[in-house]
């Protein structure tokens, strides 16, 4: 029963993050990604991911394409 509640809560968080990503994509025209950062779902623009990689906020050797592959949702 507890696992069911956790699954429903995570599904609700994912659905909310996807809606936010689609809304931001329509508003700004940028490609948005839903990624897990520190256990939380975060909506980030691809251009912002590029800046984070350039400033070495990820491990050495991580590329934007790697993050985009592991993203849970990517807008068009």
C-alpha positions as CSV (number, residue, x, y, z in Angstrom):
1,X,0.0,0.0,0.0
2,X,2.8,2.4,0.9
3,X,4.6,1.6,-2.4
4,X,1.4,2.3,-4.3
5,X,1.1,5.8,-2.7
6,X,4.8,6.5,-3.5
7,X,4.3,5.4,-7.1
8,X,1.2,7.6,-7.5
9,X,3.0,10.6,-6.0
10,X,6.0,10.1,-8.3
11,X,3.7,9.8,-11.3
12,X,1.9,13.0,-10.3
13,X,5.3,14.8,-10.0
14,X,6.4,13.5,-13.4
15,X,3.1,14.6,-15.0
16,X,3.4,18.0,-13.5
17,X,7.0,18.4,-14.7
18,X,6.0,17.4,-18.3
19,X,3.2,20.0,-18.3
20,X,5.6,22.6,-17.1
21,X,8.1,21.7,-19.8
22,X,5.5,21.9,-22.6
23,X,4.2,25.2,-21.3
24,X,7.7,26.7,-21.2
25,X,8.6,25.3,-24.6
26,X,5.5,27.0,-26.1
27,X,6.3,30.2,-24.3
28,X,10.0,30.5,-25.0
29,X,10.5,28.3,-28.1
30,X,13.4,26.5,-26.5
31,X,13.9,22.8,-26.1
32,X,13.1,21.8,-22.5
33,X,14.3,18.7,-20.7
34,X,12.9,17.0,-17.6
35,X,15.9,15.5,-15.7
36,X,16.5,14.2,-12.2
37,X,18.8,16.4,-10.1
38,X,19.4,15.4,-6.5
39,X,16.4,13.2,-6.5
40,X,14.0,15.9,-7.8
41,X,12.5,16.4,-11.2
42,X,13.7,19.6,-12.7
43,X,12.7,21.3,-16.0
44,X,15.7,22.8,-17.7
45,X,16.3,24.4,-21.1
46,X,18.8,22.7,-23.4
47,X,20.7,26.0,-23.7
48,X,21.0,26.2,-19.9
49,X,22.4,22.6,-19.9
50,X,25.0,23.7,-22.4
51,X,26.1,26.5,-20.1
52,X,26.3,24.2,-17.1
53,X,28.5,21.7,-19.0
54,X,30.7,24.6,-20.2
55,X,31.2,25.8,-16.6
56,X,32.1,22.2,-15.4
57,X,29.0,21.7,-13.2
58,X,28.9,18.1,-14.3
59,X,31.5,15.4,-14.1
60,X,34.4,15.6,-16.5
61,X,33.5,14.1,-19.9
62,X,29.8,14.5,-19.7
63,X,28.3,16.0,-22.9
64,X,25.0,17.6,-23.6
65,X,24.0,14.6,-25.7
66,X,24.5,12.3,-22.7
67,X,22.2,14.4,-20.6
68,X,19.6,14.6,-23.3
69,X,19.7,10.8,-23.7
70,X,19.1,10.3,-20.0
71,X,16.4,12.9,-19.8
72,X,13.0,11.5,-18.8
73,X,11.2,13.8,-21.3
74,X,12.4,16.1,-24.1
75,X,10.1,18.6,-25.9
76,X,10.4,19.1,-29.6
